[in-house]
Amino acid sequence: MRSVEEYESSAITVGPSAKVREIADEMDAHGVGSVVIIDSIGAPIGIVTDRDLVLRVVAAGRDPDKTEASDVMSTDLLTADRVTSTLELLGMLEERGVRRVPLLEAGKVVGLVSLDDLVMELGVQLWNISEAVGSEIREAARSARGRRRREAHRDAFDDVRHSLSDAGGKLRKRVVGELRDLLDKIDD
């Protein structure tokens, strides 16, 4: 399986003092459902999801122009290295019960992988496997049909040869030779 770095999406990042309205605007502008909150050196310190905005801002009656990322972000952040395998990452997501994972390189956010990304990747891989298996099955069936056809031709040839055994030598050699030529052409 591929490593997650091969299909990571760009992470949208903001600082902890970013206002919630700015975060919502960033999510809308980039068509994403989360923003990673980073410190001054680019290390992740939290994440704000669209669900966080609904539950921690809208439902709580907070002012989106005054509420900061640090007030509503989740800080128990699961992160992964860029070269983490798909299966390992799926295990991490399941264990922690989260849907998004910021990817790090040298401690800084370089991307984001979502559960949806991983499910899509696994679907593509399963499709590719099913296509390869289907191709092998079709090839095996073609090969078996060809083998059965060649065996039937040889059986027919043997039947004719035995039938000609009573005929004269020259006639028999001529017919057997022509049948062999025909059989060779059919087998090709």
Wavefront OBJ file of the C-alpha trace (Angstrom):
o trace
v 0.000 0.000 0.000
v 1.023 3.541 -0.609
v 2.204 5.844 2.123
v -0.157 8.635 3.062
v 2.108 11.290 1.584
v 1.071 10.158 -1.891
v -2.511 11.379 -1.473
v -2.391 13.966 1.256
v -4.349 17.142 0.825
v -2.983 20.503 1.770
v -3.660 21.479 5.330
v -5.123 24.889 6.016
v -3.408 26.381 9.053
v -3.980 29.398 11.268
v -2.578 30.650 14.556
v -4.321 30.201 17.911
v -5.508 33.835 18.000
v -7.398 33.549 14.691
v -11.056 34.418 15.105
v -13.702 31.756 14.472
v -15.234 33.767 11.598
v -11.815 33.778 9.882
v -11.578 30.008 10.387
v -15.056 29.483 8.910
v -14.120 31.709 5.953
v -10.929 29.671 5.385
v -12.891 26.421 5.476
v -15.399 27.813 2.996
v -12.753 29.272 0.667
v -10.805 26.007 0.503
v -13.751 23.605 0.650
v -12.425 21.799 3.724
v -13.921 20.686 7.018
v -11.025 21.485 9.325
v -8.211 23.925 10.027
v -5.029 22.968 11.864
v -3.964 25.414 14.552
v -0.186 25.945 14.601
v 2.234 27.744 16.869
v 4.739 30.376 15.750
v 7.180 27.771 14.360
v 4.551 25.790 12.426
v 4.057 22.928 14.885
v 0.461 21.745 15.371
v -1.183 22.587 18.663
v -4.818 21.846 17.839
v -7.501 21.429 15.221
v -10.875 23.091 14.618
v -13.447 21.174 12.605
v -16.742 22.276 11.127
v -18.395 20.233 13.884
v -16.458 22.221 16.503
v -17.802 25.432 14.990
v -21.363 24.193 15.237
v -21.150 22.749 18.748
v -18.647 25.044 20.455
v -19.569 28.341 18.811
v -23.062 28.367 17.278
v -24.781 26.067 19.804
v -22.929 27.723 22.684
v -24.039 31.184 21.498
v -20.480 32.541 21.157
v -19.648 35.544 18.979
v -17.625 34.272 15.969
v -15.930 37.678 15.623
v -14.556 37.556 19.181
v -14.037 33.831 19.806
v -10.493 32.651 19.062
v -9.273 29.310 17.731
v -7.634 28.590 21.085
v -11.075 28.794 22.733
v -12.678 26.069 20.603
v -9.866 23.888 19.229
v -9.342 20.258 20.130
v -5.878 19.924 21.630
v -5.584 16.162 21.997
v -4.276 16.048 18.441
v -3.364 12.870 16.600
v -0.547 13.472 14.116
v 1.394 11.196 11.787
v 4.627 11.284 9.896
v 4.356 11.765 6.108
v 5.582 8.222 5.427
v 3.074 6.425 7.647
v 1.432 3.549 5.776
v -2.252 3.594 4.941
v -2.993 0.564 7.112
v -1.057 1.949 10.064
v -2.872 5.262 9.774
v -6.265 3.549 9.578
v -5.400 1.718 12.794
v -4.442 4.985 14.467
v -7.688 6.660 13.369
v -9.761 3.747 14.635
v -7.938 3.604 17.953
v -8.383 7.324 18.604
v -11.825 7.701 16.998
v -10.867 10.675 14.826
v -11.400 11.419 11.127
v -8.524 13.771 10.296
v -4.784 13.606 10.859
v -2.266 16.370 10.230
v 0.894 15.076 8.578
v 4.224 16.271 9.883
v 7.709 16.598 8.510
v 10.402 17.776 10.898
v 7.656 18.622 13.411
v 5.816 21.009 11.057
v 2.443 20.533 9.366
v 2.878 19.625 5.686
v -0.505 18.098 4.920
v -3.697 16.550 6.183
v -5.238 13.150 5.527
v -8.869 12.408 6.266
v -10.608 9.107 6.793
v -12.456 9.825 3.531
v -9.093 10.051 1.698
v -8.061 6.678 3.087
v -11.383 5.000 2.300
v -11.196 6.340 -1.261
v -7.630 5.036 -1.615
v -8.619 1.601 -0.332
v -11.587 1.566 -2.722
v -9.285 2.325 -5.654
v -6.865 -0.382 -4.568
v -9.674 -2.932 -4.195
v -10.981 -1.994 -7.649
v -7.486 -2.481 -9.123
v -7.171 -5.860 -7.436
v -10.587 -6.962 -8.691
v -9.666 -5.896 -12.236
v -6.392 -7.845 -12.072
v -8.137 -10.952 -10.725
v -10.860 -10.660 -13.372
v -8.227 -10.365 -16.089
v -6.434 -13.461 -14.788
v -9.706 -15.412 -14.691
v -10.577 -14.365 -18.259
v -7.084 -15.315 -19.467
v -7.282 -18.698 -17.713
v -10.696 -19.346 -19.311
v -9.337 -18.403 -22.775
v -6.351 -20.651 -22.240
v -8.557 -23.547 -21.110
v -10.863 -23.100 -24.148
v -7.845 -23.114 -26.454
v -6.456 -26.231 -24.781
v -9.808 -28.024 -25.124
v -10.050 -26.939 -28.776
v -6.530 -28.235 -29.554
v -7.329 -31.539 -27.821
v -10.535 -31.870 -29.870
v -8.589 -31.181 -33.084
v -5.985 -33.794 -32.206
v -8.692 -36.322 -31.362
v -10.391 -35.671 -34.711
v -7.031 -35.977 -36.482
v -6.361 -39.315 -34.747
v -9.835 -40.553 -35.735
v -9.213 -39.672 -39.388
v -5.737 -41.237 -39.328
v -7.143 -44.474 -37.926
v -9.912 -44.440 -40.516
v -7.314 -44.060 -43.240
v -5.179 -46.899 -41.972
v -7.017 -49.234 -44.363
v -6.447 -46.925 -47.344
v -3.391 -47.178 -49.551
v -0.029 -45.836 -48.357
v 0.232 -42.845 -50.745
v -3.332 -41.664 -50.092
v -2.921 -42.074 -46.375
v 0.397 -40.125 -46.286
v -1.085 -37.336 -48.384
v -4.253 -36.953 -46.261
v -2.312 -37.256 -42.976
v 0.176 -34.608 -44.178
v -2.621 -32.223 -45.161
v -4.381 -32.796 -41.870
v -1.157 -32.047 -39.957
v -0.740 -28.796 -41.923
v -4.336 -27.890 -41.176
v -3.925 -28.757 -37.492
v -0.777 -26.600 -37.278
v -2.620 -23.659 -38.830
v -5.532 -24.063 -36.406
v -3.203 -24.294 -33.377
v -1.482 -21.034 -34.327
l 1 2 3 4 5 6 7 8 9 10 11 12 13 14 15 16 17 18 19 20 21 22 23 24 25 26 27 28 29 30 31 32 33 34 35 36 37 38 39 40 41 42 43 44 45 46 47 48 49 50 51 52 53 54 55 56 57 58 59 60 61 62 63 64 65 66 67 68 69 70 71 72 73 74 75 76 77 78 79 80 81 82 83 84 85 86 87 88 89 90 91 92 93 94 95 96 97 98 99 100 101 102 103 104 105 106 107 108 109 110 111 112 113 114 115 116 117 118 119 120 121 122 123 124 125 126 127 128 129 130 131 132 133 134 135 136 137 138 139 140 141 142 143 144 145 146 147 148 149 150 151 152 153 154 155 156 157 158 159 160 161 162 163 164 165 166 167 168 169 170 171 172 173 174 175 176 177 178 179 180 181 182 183 184 185 186 187 188
